Amino acid sequence: MGRDFKKIGEVLGRFENTKDKYISREFQKYGYDLAQELGDIRHKALYMKLAKETSRAHLEIAKNFVKDAYEVKSKARLFMWKLKQLKDAKKEK
């Protein structure tokens, strides 16, 4: 699995002590931020798991796809669909 980790200084620079008190790893912060961006805080643990186990490139492509979409009913659902599509395309290669 290709994981693109960030430098600890970058992570700590964005760390908010009062809001992020239960986050101890970079992938947890990324997953939490992704859940916020998609408006799906209820499933933040899912996004943290995805951030840990899925290629950061795939997550970024799917996130940007959702950002570029027009009048989306469910950003989270569109994100998951695109992520599955990217994973399936990788398996076919």
Order of alpha helices (4+ residues) and beta strands (2+ residues): alpha-alpha-alpha-alpha-alpha
